[in-house]
Amino acid sequence: MGYLKELVLTECDSLKQNVPCDFVGIALQNRNDPDITWPYAMGNRNEKYKYITVRYGKGIAGKVISSARPMEITDFTKNILGKITDYPIMLAEKLVAAYSVPLVWNGLPRGALLIGYRHARQFDEQEKQKLREVARKLESFLPSHFTEE
């Protein structure tokens, strides 16, 4: 799993430099159940992301995976669906703006790639396109995550 982690974090670091953003995270469903964790992050302020587990359909990652659609938050706490506690990655990393796209494996959304900022902002089409491009590249690594022990 070390080589996979290195590949994924290299892509995350490249994205963080190219966009540029404060935080890049990857959320993935567990192999054997629908719960979602955050195994990869760059620009994190602490290690809390490692301990976050959300249910399918909850939080930004759960909503992106369950809907198979991107999600945008431009000013956290002002324009969200549900309670702020439903968005633990936003709280743990003190993110105010985030954009996330689904990661697809075997035709199903099984993860989410997220970029975040610690200030309110809008996302332009160029940033969204860059995130989609990196997501397609990261999807090629998903078989290793879901099939290796």
N, C-alpha and C positions, 0 to 999 in steps of 0.2 A: 504493500500500500504506500510505501515511502516514495516510490517513483511517480505514482499517480498524483500524490499530494504535491510533489514538486512541480509537475506539469500544470496542475490546476492553479497553484499559487503563482506561477510564472505568468499565466494568462491574466489572473486577477491583478497582478502588479502592473502589467502592461496596460490593462484597461484603466487602472487608477491613474497612471501617468498620462495616458492619451486623452482622457475625457476633460480635464482632471477632476476628480471627486475626492471626498473625504474618506469614503468607506466603500468597499466592494465585498459583498458576501454571497455565498452560494448555500442555498437551503435544499436539502434532498429528503425525499421520503425514505423511511427505513426500508430495508430489504423485505421484511416479512409482515409489516403492518403499515397503516396509512399515516402514522405519526411522522412529523417533519422536524428535522434538526438542522443546525447550521454548522457543518463540518469545516468549512473553509471561509476565511475572512482576511482582508488586508485593510490597513488603516484603522484597525480596531483600537479602542482606548483601553480595553481591559479584556479579560478572558470570559466574561459572562456569556458571550454568544455560544460558547461550547456547551453550556448547560441548558440552553433554551430548547424546549420541545413543545411544539404546538400541534393541535389536532388538525386533521384535514379540513380545510375551509376556514380556518382561523388565522388571524394575523395576515400580514402582507403576503408571505410565502404561501400560506394555506389558501388564500383567496386566488392568487395567481395560478396555483396548481389546480384547484377545483374548477376554475372558470376557463383555464387554458388561454387566458388573455393577459396582456400587460396591465399593470396597475401603476398609477401615478399619484403621489402625495406631494403637494407643493408647499403646504404649511401645516405640519402635523398639529393635531388637536383642533384645528379649525375646519377641516374638510375631510373628515374620516367617517366611515360607517362603523357604528358600534362604539365601544368604550376604548379609551386609550390603553388600558391594560390588555386589550386584545392584540396589541402590537409590541410584543416584548423586545424585538430587535431594535425598534425605533427608540424605545426607552433605554435599553441597555447601552446603546451607542450614542445616545443624545442626538439622534438624527431628527431633522426638521423637514427635510425634503428627500423623497426617494422615488426611484423608478425601477420597476422590476418586470422581467419577462420570463415566460415559462421555459423550462428545459425539458425536451421531449425525448423519451426512450421507448422504443417499440411502439411508436404511434400514440403513446399516452404521456401527458405531462407528469413528470416525476420529480421535478425540481424547479427552482427559481434562481435567477441571477439578479442581483440587486446592486444598484449604485445609490449612494446616499450622501447627503450634505448636512452639515450642522447649522445651516441657515436656510431660511425660506427662499425658494427660487422656482422658476418655471424651467421646463426641459424643452430644448429645441429638437427639431427633427433629426439633426445631425447626431446628437447624443443618443437619441433613441435608436437610430440606425446602427451606430457603433455597438451599442449594447446587444442588438439582435445578431450582428455579425459574430461577436465574441460568444454569444449563446450557442450559435450553430457549431462553432469550433469546440466548445466545451461538451456539447452533446456527444461528440465522438469519443469522449472519455467515459461516458456513463456506463457502457457495458462492463467496464472494469469495476466500477463501484457496485453495480447490482449483481454481478456474478462471482466476484472474488470473496473469499472469507477472510 
